[in-house]
Amino acid sequence: MSSRIQFVFLNIGHFFNHLFMLIFATAAALTLSREWGMSYAELIPYATPGFVAFGLCSVPAGWIADKWSRKGMMFVFFIGIGLSSIFTALSKSPVQIGIGLLAIGFFAAIYHPVGLALVVEGRKNTGVPLALNGIFGNMGVACAALLTGFLIDHTGWRSAFVWPGVVSIATGIAYATLLYVTRGKSTKEDHVRVDAKKVEEKQVFDKRFLTRVFAIIFFSTAVGGFVFQSTTFSLPKVFDERLAELAVSATLVGWYAFIVFAVAAFGQLVVGYLVDRYSIRLVFALVALLQAILFAVMPSLTGWAALCVSMGFMLVVFGQIPINDVLISRITRSEWRSRVYGFRYISTFSVMAASVPLIAWIHSRWGFEKLFTVLSVVATCVFLAVLMLPRVDSTDIHSK
């Protein structure tokens, strides 16, 4: 398969990945809590098993992909997550929907270790490709709120799980068809990428350097998972509470969340461009510092002020996403890269899973004011950790 066509499917896959994981967040905030007679804080912990699977299954998914086939695992992803979403739509109780979300999380775990390894395979400059791929993931986040809110108002929450599931299955069938049609074929571009891969795999790295970089990667990625989950999962509910005069229906709440997520997604492209050209430590530190400042001013805001500051902190939250992936792509070899991405995302998504009940607990006692204070402190810790990051430019990572 042509690398360009594959890149399109990988981007679509990233879109689906985040879309499916956040359908429930909007449904719980806007309709399920009323339909099932439960508070928001009581309902959202049922998403926890899905997020646990999202994290824990990343490493085995990466291992299977490295040993078997990354493209084959992408096919399993498209079909499996689509069927799981349709199954979730049949739920008649919180326990049943929890089982459905667990299945979605299981298949969603495939994407990041497998899809990102395919995105960076054979590339020297990985910032912009990862950023473009990340934009599609964040558009999935944005469309989860928009699509779910729209379908809730017009056809009910079940259709918000059914229709994306059908489209994902169709995409998987198209992907498999192209794999079959193009099997055994290669292009000039494919040969160039293979040559780049051979050069990459001659790299030798200093162990102390790797230990230091990986320690910072896994700390910042775990903490970043908490920040990402807290903002993306809770933003529809934040808007439901704080934009009362602006958002008077589920559709409007979804629209405002979509606008914020969609605009913020392009923060990744800016950061991806910068890390390919400037010090990754400087870019990373700036992003973390801006997060700390914007979270600190958010707690008391409502209306348009809350909307604008939300736009600002989501820009830097999304902007941080490609940085750790670029670091990993620069210091890992291709044949075990999926497993490294798996470990990177198991730390991210394990923290994300723990964040769901924490969000419920904080919201039930203090509302979202305290949550944003906590996020500001967490972002400050990331900023301090990044200051200890050594130079990780593509020409500075070889052992001397």
LUMMAR-889059 format. One record per residue (C-alpha): residue number from 0; residue in one letter; chain; x, y, z. Coordinates in steps of 0.25 Angstrom, whole numbers. Layout:
BEGIN
NODE     n   res   chain       x       y       z
NODE   NUM     A       A       X       Y       Z
...
% end
This chain:
BEGIN
NODE     n   res   chain       x       y       z
NODE     0     M       A       0       0       0
NODE     1     S       A       5      14      -3
NODE     2     S       A      10      21       9
NODE     3     R       A       1      33       6
NODE     4     I       A     -12      25       5
NODE     5     Q       A      -7      18      18
NODE     6     F       A      -5      31      25
NODE     7     V       A     -20      35      21
NODE     8     F       A     -25      22      28
NODE     9     L       A     -16      24      40
NODE    10     N       A     -22      38      42
NODE    11     I       A     -36      33      40
NODE    12     G       A     -33      22      51
NODE    13     H       A     -28      33      60
NODE    14     F       A     -40      41      58
NODE    15     F       A     -49      28      62
NODE    16     N       A     -40      25      74
NODE    17     H       A     -43      37      81
NODE    18     L       A     -57      39      76
NODE    19     F       A     -62      25      82
NODE    20     M       A     -55      27      95
NODE    21     L       A     -62      40      98
NODE    22     I       A     -76      38      93
NODE    23     F       A     -80      33     107
NODE    24     A       A     -75      46     113
NODE    25     T       A     -85      55     106
NODE    26     A       A     -96      45     107
NODE    27     A       A     -94      43     122
NODE    28     A       A     -94      58     124
NODE    29     L       A    -106      62     115
NODE    30     T       A    -116      51     116
NODE    31     L       A    -112      37     122
NODE    32     S       A    -112      43     136
NODE    33     R       A    -126      48     135
NODE    34     E       A    -131      35     127
NODE    35     W       A    -125      26     138
NODE    36     G       A    -128      34     150
NODE    37     M       A    -113      36     154
NODE    38     S       A    -104      48     157
NODE    39     Y       A     -93      51     147
NODE    40     A       A     -83      47     158
NODE    41     E       A     -90      33     160
NODE    42     L       A     -90      30     145
NODE    43     I       A     -77      34     140
NODE    44     P       A     -69      23     148
NODE    45     Y       A     -75      13     139
NODE    46     A       A     -65      18     128
NODE    47     T       A     -53      14     137
NODE    48     P       A     -52      -1     132
NODE    49     G       A     -51       4     118
NODE    50     F       A     -40      14     121
NODE    51     V       A     -33       3     129
NODE    52     A       A     -33      -6     116
NODE    53     F       A     -29       6     108
NODE    54     G       A     -16       6     116
NODE    55     L       A     -13      -8     120
NODE    56     C       A     -15     -14     106
NODE    57     S       A      -6      -4      99
NODE    58     V       A       7     -12     102
NODE    59     P       A       1     -26      97
NODE    60     A       A      -5     -19      85
NODE    61     G       A       9     -13      82
NODE    62     W       A      16     -27      84
NODE    63     I       A       6     -34      75
NODE    64     A       A       8     -23      64
NODE    65     D       A      23     -24      65
NODE    66     K       A      23     -39      64
NODE    67     W       A      12     -41      54
NODE    68     S       A       7     -29      46
NODE    69     R       A       4     -15      49
NODE    70     K       A      -5     -14      37
NODE    71     G       A     -13     -26      41
NODE    72     M       A     -15     -20      55
NODE    73     M       A     -20      -7      49
NODE    74     F       A     -31     -16      42
NODE    75     V       A     -34     -22      55
NODE    76     F       A     -35      -8      61
NODE    77     F       A     -45      -3      51
NODE    78     I       A     -54     -15      52
NODE    79     G       A     -53     -18      66
NODE    80     I       A     -56      -4      71
NODE    81     G       A     -68      -2      62
NODE    82     L       A     -75     -15      66
NODE    83     S       A     -72     -12      81
NODE    84     S       A     -79       2      79
NODE    85     I       A     -91      -4      73
NODE    86     F       A     -92     -14      84
NODE    87     T       A     -91      -3      94
NODE    88     A       A    -103       4      88
NODE    89     L       A    -111      -8      93
NODE    90     S       A    -109      -6     107
NODE    91     K       A    -121      -4     117
NODE    92     S       A    -113      -2     130
NODE    93     P       A    -100       5     135
NODE    94     V       A     -94      -9     137
NODE    95     Q       A     -97     -13     122
NODE    96     I       A     -91       0     117
NODE    97     G       A     -79      -2     125
NODE    98     I       A     -77     -15     119
NODE    99     G       A     -78      -9     105
NODE   100     L       A     -69       2     108
NODE   101     L       A     -59      -8     113
NODE   102     A       A     -59     -15      99
NODE   103     I       A     -57      -1      93
NODE   104     G       A     -45       2     101
NODE   105     F       A     -39     -12      98
NODE   106     F       A     -39     -10      83
NODE   107     A       A     -36       5      85
NODE   108     A       A     -23       1      91
NODE   109     I       A     -18      -4      78
NODE   110     Y       A     -17       9      71
NODE   111     H       A      -6      17      78
NODE   112     P       A       5       7      79
NODE   113     V       A       2       2      65
NODE   114     G       A      -3      14      57
NODE   115     L       A       8      24      62
NODE   116     A       A      19      13      59
NODE   117     L       A      14      13      45
NODE   118     V       A      13      28      44
NODE   119     V       A      28      30      48
NODE   120     E       A      33      18      41
NODE   121     G       A      45      22      32
NODE   122     R       A      43      37      34
NODE   123     K       A      55      46      39
NODE   124     N       A      46      58      43
NODE   125     T       A      34      53      50
NODE   126     G       A      28      65      57
NODE   127     V       A      19      70      46
NODE   128     P       A      14      56      42
NODE   129     L       A      11      53      57
NODE   130     A       A       4      66      58
NODE   131     L       A      -5      64      46
NODE   132     N       A      -8      51      51
NODE   133     G       A     -11      57      65
NODE   134     I       A     -20      67      59
NODE   135     F       A     -29      56      54
NODE   136     G       A     -29      50      68
NODE   137     N       A     -33      63      74
NODE   138     M       A     -44      65      63
NODE   139     G       A     -49      52      68
NODE   140     V       A     -50      58      82
NODE   141     A       A     -57      70      76
NODE   142     C       A     -67      62      68
NODE   143     A       A     -70      53      80
NODE   144     A       A     -77      65      87
NODE   145     L       A     -83      70      74
NODE   146     L       A     -88      57      68
NODE   147     T       A     -93      52      82
NODE   148     G       A    -100      65      85
NODE   149     F       A    -107      66      72
NODE   150     L       A    -112      51      72
NODE   151     I       A    -117      52      86
NODE   152     D       A    -126      64      82
NODE   153     H       A    -131      57      69
NODE   154     T       A    -130      42      70
NODE   155     G       A    -125      38      84
NODE   156     W       A    -112      34      90
NODE   157     R       A    -112      20      85
NODE   158     S       A    -110      25      71
NODE   159     A       A     -98      32      75
NODE   160     F       A     -91      19      77
NODE   161     V       A     -98      11      65
NODE   162     W       A     -94      21      54
NODE   163     P       A     -79      23      57
NODE   164     G       A     -78       7      59
NODE   165     V       A     -84       5      45
NODE   166     V       A     -75      15      38
NODE   167     S       A     -63       9      45
NODE   168     I       A     -66      -5      41
NODE   169     A       A     -68       0      26
NODE   170     T       A     -54       7      27
NODE   171     G       A     -48      -6      32
NODE   172     I       A     -53     -14      20
NODE   173     A       A     -48      -3      11
NODE   174     Y       A     -34      -4      18
NODE   175     A       A     -34     -19      17
NODE   176     T       A     -38     -18       2
NODE   177     L       A     -26      -8      -1
NODE   178     L       A     -17     -17       6
NODE   179     Y       A     -21     -29      -2
NODE   180     V       A     -20     -21     -15
NODE   181     T       A      -7     -15     -13
NODE   182     R       A       0     -27      -6
NODE   183     G       A      14     -30     -11
NODE   184     K       A      15     -16     -19
NODE   185     S       A      25      -6     -15
NODE   186     T       A      27       9     -20
NODE   187     K       A      39      18     -21
NODE   188     E       A      35      25      -9
NODE   189     D       A      34      11      -1
NODE   190     H       A      49       9      -5
NODE   191     V       A      53      22       0
NODE   192     R       A      46      20      13
NODE   193     V       A      53       6      15
NODE   194     D       A      66      13      12
NODE   195     A       A      63      23      23
NODE   196     K       A      59      12      32
NODE   197     K       A      73       5      30
NODE   198     V       A      80      18      34
NODE   199     E       A      72      19      46
NODE   200     E       A      74       5      51
NODE   201     K       A      90       8      51
NODE   202     Q       A      88      18      62
NODE   203     V       A      94      15      76
NODE   204     F       A      90      22      88
NODE   205     D       A      96      25     102
NODE   206     K       A      89      17     113
NODE   207     R       A      90      29     123
NODE   208     F       A      84      38     113
NODE   209     L       A      73      28     109
NODE   210     T       A      70      26     124
NODE   211     R       A      69      41     127
NODE   212     V       A      60      44     114
NODE   213     F       A      51      32     117
NODE   214     A       A      49      36     131
NODE   215     I       A      44      50     127
NODE   216     I       A      36      44     116
NODE   217     F       A      29      35     125
NODE   218     F       A      27      45     136
NODE   219     S       A      21      56     127
NODE   220     T       A      13      46     119
NODE   221     A       A       6      40     131
NODE   222     V       A       3      54     137
NODE   223     G       A      -1      59     123
NODE   224     G       A     -11      48     122
NODE   225     F       A     -17      53     135
NODE   226     V       A     -18      67     129
NODE   227     F       A     -23      62     115
NODE   228     Q       A     -34      53     122
NODE   229     S       A     -38      64     132
NODE   230     T       A     -40      74     121
NODE   231     T       A     -46      66     109
NODE   232     F       A     -55      57     118
NODE   233     S       A     -61      69     127
NODE   234     L       A     -61      80     117
NODE   235     P       A     -76      77     112
NODE   236     K       A     -80      77     126
NODE   237     V       A     -72      90     129
NODE   238     F       A     -79      97     118
NODE   239     D       A     -93      91     122
NODE   240     E       A     -91      98     136
NODE   241     R       A     -83     111     132
NODE   242     L       A     -89     114     118
NODE   243     A       A    -103     114     123
NODE   244     E       A    -107     127     116
NODE   245     L       A    -100     122     103
NODE   246     A       A    -103     107     102
NODE   247     V       A    -117     105     104
NODE   248     S       A    -118      91      98
NODE   249     A       A    -109      78      97
NODE   250     T       A    -106      82      82
NODE   251     L       A    -101      95      86
NODE   252     V       A     -93      90      97
NODE   253     G       A     -87      80      87
NODE   254     W       A     -85      91      77
NODE   255     Y       A     -77     100      87
NODE   256     A       A     -68      88      91
NODE   257     F       A     -66      84      77
NODE   258     I       A     -61      99      73
NODE   259     V       A     -52      99      85
NODE   260     F       A     -46      85      82
NODE   261     A       A     -46      87      67
NODE   262     V       A     -38     100      68
NODE   263     A       A     -29      95      79
NODE   264     A       A     -25      83      70
NODE   265     F       A     -17      91      61
NODE   266     G       A      -8      94      73
NODE   267     Q       A      -1      81      70
NODE   268     L       A       2      86      56
NODE   269     V       A       9      98      62
NODE   270     V       A      17      90      72
NODE   271     G       A      20      79      62
NODE   272     Y       A      26      90      53
NODE   273     L       A      34      96      64
NODE   274     V       A      40      83      70
NODE   275     D       A      45      79      56
NODE   276     R       A      53      93      56
NODE   277     Y       A      56      97      70
NODE   278     S       A      60      92      83
NODE   279     I       A      50      82      88
NODE   280     R       A      53      85     102
NODE   281     L       A      49     100     100
NODE   282     V       A      36      97      93
NODE   283     F       A      32      87     103
NODE   284     A       A      35      96     115
NODE   285     L       A      27     107     108
NODE   286     V       A      15      98     106
NODE   287     A       A      15      93     120
NODE   288     L       A      17     107     126
NODE   289     L       A       5     113     118
NODE   290     Q       A      -4     101     123
NODE   291     A       A       0     105     138
NODE   292     I       A      -4     119     136
NODE   293     L       A     -17     117     128
NODE   294     F       A     -22     106     138
NODE   295     A       A     -19     116     149
NODE   296     V       A     -28     127     144
NODE   297     M       A     -40     118     140
NODE   298     P       A     -47     114     153
NODE   299     S       A     -56     126     155
NODE   300     L       A     -59     129     140
NODE   301     T       A     -73     128     133
NODE   302     G       A     -79     131     120
NODE   303     W       A     -70     137     109
NODE   304     A       A     -58     138     118
NODE   305     A       A     -59     123     121
NODE   306     L       A     -60     120     107
NODE   307     C       A     -48     128     102
NODE   308     V       A     -39     122     114
NODE   309     S       A     -44     108     111
NODE   310     M       A     -39     110      96
NODE   311     G       A     -25     115     101
NODE   312     F       A     -23     103     111
NODE   313     M       A     -28      93     101
NODE   314     L       A     -18      99      90
NODE   315     V       A      -6      96      99
NODE   316     V       A     -12      82     105
NODE   317     F       A     -13      77      90
NODE   318     G       A       0      84      86
NODE   319     Q       A       7      75      96
NODE   320     I       A       3      62      90
NODE   321     P       A      13      61      79
NODE   322     I       A      25      64      87
NODE   323     N       A      27      51      95
NODE   324     D       A      24      43      82
NODE   325     V       A      35      51      75
NODE   326     L       A      44      48      86
NODE   327     I       A      41      33      85
NODE   328     S       A      42      33      70
NODE   329     R       A      56      39      71
NODE   330     I       A      62      30      81
NODE   331     T       A      56      16      78
NODE   332     R       A      58       6      67
NODE   333     S       A      47       2      57
NODE   334     E       A      46     -13      61
NODE   335     W       A      43     -10      76
NODE   336     R       A      36       4      74
NODE   337     S       A      22      -1      75
NODE   338     R       A      25      -7      89
NODE   339     V       A      31       6      94
NODE   340     Y       A      19      13      89
NODE   341     G       A      11       3      97
NODE   342     F       A      18       6     110
NODE   343     R       A      17      21     107
NODE   344     Y       A       2      20     106
NODE   345     I       A       0       9     117
NODE   346     S       A       5      20     126
NODE   347     T       A      -3      31     120
NODE   348     F       A     -16      23     119
NODE   349     S       A     -15      17     133
NODE   350     V       A     -14      31     139
NODE   351     M       A     -26      35     130
NODE   352     A       A     -34      23     135
NODE   353     A       A     -31      27     149
NODE   354     S       A     -35      41     146
NODE   355     V       A     -50      38     143
NODE   356     P       A     -54      34     157
NODE   357     L       A     -45      46     162
NODE   358     I       A     -53      56     153
NODE   359     A       A     -66      50     159
NODE   360     W       A     -61      51     173
NODE   361     I       A     -55      66     172
NODE   362     H       A     -68      70     164
NODE   363     S       A     -77      64     175
NODE   364     R       A     -70      72     186
NODE   365     W       A     -65      85     181
NODE   366     G       A     -69      86     166
NODE   367     F       A     -59      89     155
NODE   368     E       A     -52     100     162
NODE   369     K       A     -43      91     170
NODE   370     L       A     -41      82     158
NODE   371     F       A     -34      94     150
NODE   372     T       A     -26      98     162
NODE   373     V       A     -20      83     163
NODE   374     L       A     -18      84     148
NODE   375     S       A     -10      96     150
NODE   376     V       A      -1      90     160
NODE   377     V       A       1      77     151
NODE   378     A       A       5      86     139
NODE   379     T       A      15      93     148
NODE   380     C       A      22      80     152
NODE   381     V       A      23      76     137
NODE   382     F       A      29      89     134
NODE   383     L       A      40      87     145
NODE   384     A       A      43      73     140
NODE   385     V       A      44      78     125
NODE   386     L       A      55      87     130
NODE   387     M       A      64      75     133
NODE   388     L       A      62      69     119
NODE   389     P       A      75      68     111
NODE   390     R       A      76      72      97
NODE   391     V       A      69      62      88
NODE   392     D       A      71      67      74
NODE   393     S       A      72      57      63
NODE   394     T       A      87      60      61
NODE   395     D       A      90      60      76
NODE   396     I       A      85      46      80
NODE   397     H       A      97      37      76
NODE   398     S       A     106      32      86
NODE   399     K       A     120      38      84
% end
